[in-house]
């Protein structure tokens, strides 16, 4: 990821620790009591030292909008933004962290969606800040916050915007945060969703087209992440509609995966450039080193085998603009499906136990029983707070309310780590989750979102040939015209019959890590970590590598957690 790290301190030992932890920077600012460094991809890291002891640094990608066109912001654009006191005619889209300083005073701004963030750590003698939470953890040797770790581990994702680590402040969705050595004062952005806005499919269509055309046709290097799903196909339809001769798409991972097969089929039939990037895990000579860095940047949001699907961004030029269909499901009314239908009474009655059950996710049983009990008690309090603060469903409808809820949870807690990680390799934009597009969401009729009706109508309008290719959902190939309910039934049936695609490389990767996993499980650090039940972990790892493949998922998640933990916990 493109990164920022710094401190306000007179302690030379702290500065030395910071310099030892970060790679070679693109920029540094030093004074007797301040050190700031920034680095990573030069196309997603901008900076300026305006005077001897003032300046700014920016990581991420901003998009300004004017004259019905979007533009990727460069150094001059950011300088103009700061001169205008962070005020443009249109809000900035994209994802970013902007840090400016004057003497020992800091000011921070992050994007309104929570796609990038920064962390603060205050002590009696210093302030430490960084866009990488693992670096904060390594330097301070703090530990996990039980409340926030609980929801991150036992639910589909963390449900608060607080830090996973004790005594570490997380800054996200921040319009302005003023910081001195001892305190901070934060002002958040206004809610992106506005229940009063009325919108139409034509407005959505036009805004999306403006964004895609601006990004793709004004760039010498862009690629679309193409899968077998509906979301990336919608984005592809805009490119095909405009007869773009320079269309380039890509997929990652095993060529036999259904997503890769469908994407390759589309490119062959419609005659555009497509590549599948794949390296069998056994051929990767730096496998463990790369996996550890991957997990440290993902902060326990993915199991270790997700590395296989996302490890290929170093194949891109650093100035490449990658267009990604991430979070398109928000526009297809598929989020939290059961809470919107069969289990909606749990929302109406705010039944904490039912909501806990419906939001839960099984990872691995690795903690002591008393720790689990404490975590779950804290999760109940978090769920109660979450649903008590939601906009009333009487005003905007239950489905919209839950989608907004999911958006506010998932963007900072699940999408953000990956968006941040990609910044180190290329410029990556997700058109479906930009402010100007999202403001149209609540104004659209719910019927347009059901079964992806809005997306399908746009595909038909832009490039009807794309309707001839089947879709992929949950590793199952299905008819393009299957509705959501039919898809769920068919997918469940195929999964039970063993007809869904099962990625062989995932099990292969875990077996390649056999010695590594056993060394971790038997290390003194794991034996002594106060949250762990070491007997559970030892038995889990031994049984899996002795042939019980049903434990692969738990081993997968425990390895992810342990890699992150061993670098940041005080143990």
N, C-alpha and C positions, 0 to 999 in steps of 0.2 A: 504494500500500500504506500501511497505518498503520505508522508508523516511529518508531524511537528512534535518536538519535545523541548522543554526548557525549565528554567527555575529562576526564582528570585531568592537569592541567598548570598551570604558572605562565606559560606562553607566551601573550601576548595575540594574537600573530599566528595561532596555531592556533585559538583561539576565533573570531577573525574569519573564518578560512577555513570553519569549521563553519557559522557563521551565514549566510555567503554561499551555502552549498550547499543548505541545507534550506529548504523553503517555510515559510510562516507557521505557527508551532507552536500546539498546543492547551495546551501546558504547558512551562514551563522551571524549572529549579532551578540557581541560581548561587551560587558562593562564590568565595573568592580563588583556589582551586586546582581547582575543579570546575565543569563546565558540562554539563547534561543537558537535552535537548529531546525532546519527543514530539508527534506530530501525525497527521493523516490523518482518517479517518472517526471521529467522536466515539462511534459505537456499537461500534467495534473498537479503541478507545484509551481506557484508564482510567489514573488517576494520583492520587496523594495526597502532599502534603508534610506529613508528620506532625509534624516539628519543624523548627527552623531549618536543620539540616544533615543531615536524614535524610528518607527518603520512598521511594516506589516508582512505577514506571510499567509498564504492561502493554499490549502490542499483540497483537491476535488475538481469538479467541473461545474461552471456556471453557464447558464444560457440566458442572454438578454433578448428581449423581443421588441421590435419596432418596425414600422412600415410593413406590417403583415409578414414578418420574417424573423426567424430565430437565428441567433449567432452564438457560437461557442466563445465565451469571453477569454480574452488574452490579457497580458500584463497591462496594456493601456486601458482596456475596459475596466479592469478592477481598480486601477488608479483613479479613473473618472468616477467610479462608483463611490469610492471613499471621499473624493473631493465634494461630491454631491450629498455627503452625509448619509450614505447608504440609501439613497432614494432615487429610483428610476421611475419612468412612466408606468412600467409594468413590473410586477415582482420578478425576481430572479428565479429561474427554474434550475433544475439540476440538483447537485449535492455538493456540499462544501463545508469547510471550517475556515473561518477568517479570524486571524489573531492580529491585533494591532497594539502597539505599545508606545508609551511616552514616558520616559524614565522608568520607574518601577511599577507604573500602573498599566494594567492590561485591559483590553476590551475584546470580547469574543462574540462572534456571530456564527450561527450554523443554519443550514437550510431548514425551511418550515416543515419538512416531511419527516425528519429524523433519519435521513439516509447517511449522514456523517455526524460524528460526535467527538467530544474531547473530554478528558478527565482531569480533575484537580485533586491534589493531596496537600492539605495544610498541616504543618507542624509548628511547634513553638519557634523554630529557627529558620524555616524555609517554606516556600510554596513550590511544589512540583506540578507540572502539567504536561500532558501528552495526548495525542490522538490514539495511542496504543495502550490499552489497559494492561497488557502483559508487561510492558516496560515499567509502568507504575508499580505493578506487583513485584517485579524482580528487584527493583531498587528499594522499596519500602518493606518488603517481606511481610505484607499484611496477610489476611486470610479471607475466606468467603463470608459474605453476609448470609446467614442462614435463611432469612425470609426470602430474599431474592433468588438465592440458589434453589430454594424449594420449588418455586413456580417454574424456573428454567428447567428443572429436572423432571418434575412430575406432571407438568402440563405441556401442551404442544409447543408453547414458547413462554418465556418470561412475560408477565402481564403488567409489570410496572416499568417506569423509565428510570429507575434508580440503578446504582452500580451493583455489580455482582460482588464487589470487594468491600470489606469494612473500611470505613473512614475515607473512602474515595468518592468524590462528587462527580456525577455524570452530567454533562451539559449537552442537551439535545433539543431540537426544535426551538432554538434560542434566537430571538431577535436581537437581544443585547444583554451581555453579561459584563458588568464592571467589576474588576477584581483588584484588590490590593493585597498586601502580604498576609493579612489576617482574615479577610472576609470577601464575600461576593454578593452582588445584587443582580438578580436575573429577571428579564422580561421575556416572556414567551411570545411566539407568533400567534396571531389570531387563527382560529380554527379554519382549516382549508375548506371544509364543507360548509355551505351556507344553505339552510333549509328554505330561504326566501327566493333563491334564484330559480327562475323558470328556464328550461333549456329544451332543445330539440335535437333529434338525431342528426339533422343537417349541421348544427353547430359543432357537435362532437366530430362528425365526419370532416368538417372543414378545418377545425383546430388541429386534429391529428395529421391531416394531409399537409398543413402548413409546417408543422414540426418536422415530419419525416422528409419532406422535400428540402427544407432548409438544411437539415443535417446531411442528407445523402448527396444531393446534387451540387452542393457547394464544397464538397470535400473530395480530395484526390484519393483518399484511402478510407473506405468504410466497408463493414461487413455486417450482415444480419445473422444473428443466432437463430437458426432454423431447426425446429423439431417437427414431430408429427402432430402437434397440437393445434388448436384453433387460433391461439393468440399470435404466435409468430406467423401463421398463415395470413392473418389479417394484415400484418405489417408488410408481408411480401406482396400482397395484392396491390398495395399502393405503388410499390416499385414497378410491378409488371404493368400496371395501368398506364404509367408514364413512359413505357417502352425504354426503360433505362438499360442501355447496352453494357453498363459496367456493374450489373448486379453481382455481388459476391456473397455467398452464404457459407456457413460452417456448422458442423456438429462435432461433439466430443465423444470419445469413448469407443467401446467395442462396436465394430461395423455391423455386427449381427443384431444389435439392439433395434427394436421396432422403430424408434424415433429416427435412427440413422438410415434405416431402409426406406422409410417413407420420404424423408427429406431428399435422399439420393434419387429416388424415383421421380419426384417432382422436378428436380433440377435437370434430369436427363430428358424428360418429356417436354419441358418448357424452355430448355436450352439456355441455362445460365450457369455461371461458374459456382461450383460447390466443392467443399473439401471436408473430409472427415479426418479429424486429428486424433491419433491413437498411438499409445505406446504401452505394450503389455507390461504389467507391473514387474515381472521377473527380469525385464531388460533395463530397468531403471537402476543405475548404479548409485544414485543418491537418494534412494527411496526413503529411508528413515529420516534423514535430514530434511527433506522436502515435506514429509508428512508432519513433522513436528512444527515447522514454520507455518504450514497450512492451518493446523489446529490452533496454534497460538493466536492467529489472526481471526479465526472463526469463533472463538470464545464459547465453546461447548454448544454451538447451535447445530452441529452436524456430527454424525458418527464418523469414524475414521475412514470408512470406505468411500465416503462422499468425495474424498480426494481424487478418486478414479474418474469422476465426472467433471471435475473442475480444475484440473492441474495443468491445463494446456494454454493458458493465456500468455505464457512466455514465447509462444509461436507467433505472436502478433508484433508488428512494429509499434513503438510506443505512441506514435501519433494517430494510430488507427482509431476510427470511431466505430464502436460496436453498438448496434441497435439490438435491444433485448426486449422480449415480450413479457418480462416479469410483472407479476401481480395482475395480469389480465383477467384472472378469475373473479376479481372484484366486480368487473363489468358484466359477468355472466351469471350473477346471482347464485354462485355455487359455494360460497363461503358459509361455514357453520350451518350446513343444510338441515341437520336434525333440529337445531335450536329454532329454525325458522318454520319447521313443519311439525313433526310428531312430538317434539319435546318443548314446544314453545311455552307451555304452562310453567316450565321451570324458570323462564325469563319473567313472565307476568308475576309469579309469586315470589321471585328472587330466592328460590330454594337453593341454598348454598351447597348442600350435599349433591343434589342433582346436577348443578352447574359444574361442580368439581368433577363429577363422573364424566360429563360430556366434554369437558375441556382436557381431560387427563390424557397422558401419553406414557406408554411403558418404555423405559430405557434399560436400566439395570438395577438390580437389588444389591447395593454395595455399602449402604450406610448402616450404622447402628440403629437399633429399633427406637431408642429414645430420641435420636436425631431425626428419624423419619417422622415420629409423632410430632415433634416440635415444628418441623417443616410444614407438615400438613395443617397444623393449627394456624400457622402464619398464612398459608395459602387461602384458607377459609376467610381470613380477615381481608386479604387482598381482593378476593372475588367479591366479597360484600361491598367493599369500597368501589370497585370497578363498576359494578352494575348500579350502584346508587348514584353515580355521577354521570350516567349516560343521558343523552337527549331523549325525551319522551317519545315512545313509539306512536303515540296518538298524533303527534305532529308530523312525523316523517315516515311512519310505517315501520313495522318490526324488522323487515328485511333490511331496509336502509340503515336502521339503527345498529343492527348487528354487523353489517358491513363496515360501518364507520368504526365500530368497536374493534373489529379485527384489524382494520387498516392502522389504527392508532397503536395496536399491540405489535403487529407483525413488522411494520416498516422499521421501527428502531431496533427491534429485538431479534429479527430473523433476516430481513433483507439487508440491513445496514452492514453487518460484518462482511458479506460477500461483495457488496457494492464498494466498500472501502478497500478490500483486498485487491479487486480488479484495477483500482486506480494506479497500482504500482506497475501495471503492464500496458494499459491502453486507456482510451477515453470511452466509457460505457454509459449509455443513456437508455433509460426505460420510459418510453413515451406514455405508457398508460398511467404512470404515477407522477405526472408533472402538474403543478398547481393549476395552470390554465385549463387543463383537461379535466382534472378532478373536480373543479368548481361546477362542472356541468352535470356531475353524477346524480345528485339528488333530484334534479329537474327532469330527468328522463323517466318515462313511464316504466313501471316494473315489468310489464309484458315484454318490453324490448330486451330485458336482461335475461329472462327465463330461456333456458336452452341455447343461450348465445345468439338469440334472434337478431340483436343489433349487429353483432360481428358477422353473422351469416349474410345479412342483407347487404353489408358493405362489400364483402367478398364477391357476392353475386354482381354487384354494381361495378366493381373494379376489374375483376378477372374471373368470370364464371367458370373458366377451365379448372380452377382450383377446387371446384366442387366434385371433380372426378376422382380425387384422391382420398383414400381413407384416412381416418384420424387415429391417433394413439392416445390412450388414457390409462394411466396406471400400468404401463407396460403391456397393455392389451390393444391390438389393432381392431378397430370397429368401423362400421359404416359412417360416412360423413353425415348422414341424415339422422343418426340415432339421437333421440332426446335424452335429457339428463337422467330421468328415472329409468328408462330402458338401459342406458349405459351402466348405471349402478348395478342393476340386476344381472346384466350380462357379465360385467367384470367380476362380480362376486362368484358367479357360477364358474367362470373360467379359472379363477384363482383356486376354487375348491377342487376343480378337476385337474389342476396342475398345468393349465394351458397358457397361463400368463408367462411372459418371458422372465427367466430367472438369470440374473447376471452372474456368470461363472467367475469372473475376475474378483468379485467381492470375497468369496470364500478363499480364493487363491491368495489374495492379499493378506488375509488374516493368518493363513498358514505360513506365508513368507515371513510373517512377524512373530513366529512361534518363540524363538529364542529371546527376542526383544520383550515380548509380553511376559514370559516366565521370569526374566530378570527383574522387570518392574514389580510383578506380583510378589516376589520374594525379597524385594529390597527393604532395607531398614526403614526408609522413608515411608513406604506404604504401610509397613507393620505398625509404625508409631503415629500415623496421622489420626488425629483425634476424632474425625467424623467417620472414618472407615470402620467397617466390621471386617477385619482381615481374614477371618475364617471364610466368610462368604466369598471374598475375592479369590482366595487361594483355591477354594473348591470349584468356583466358576471356571477359572482358567485351566485348572487340571482336567476337569471333566470335558471341557470343550476340546482340548488338544489330545485327549484320549479317545475322541471319536464321537462325542455327543454334539452333532452339528446344529441341533435345535437351540443351542446356547450362543450361536454366532452373533445374534443381534445384541445380546447383553455384553459379550466380550468387546464387540465393536464400539458400544457406547462407553464402557468403562475405560478402554484405551484412550478414547477422545478426552474424557474427563481427566484421566491421570496425567496425560501429556501436558494439559493446561495447568493442572494443579501443581505439578512438581516444579514448575518454573516460578510460581508466584506465591505459594503458601509459606507461612512462617515456620511450619513444622519444627 
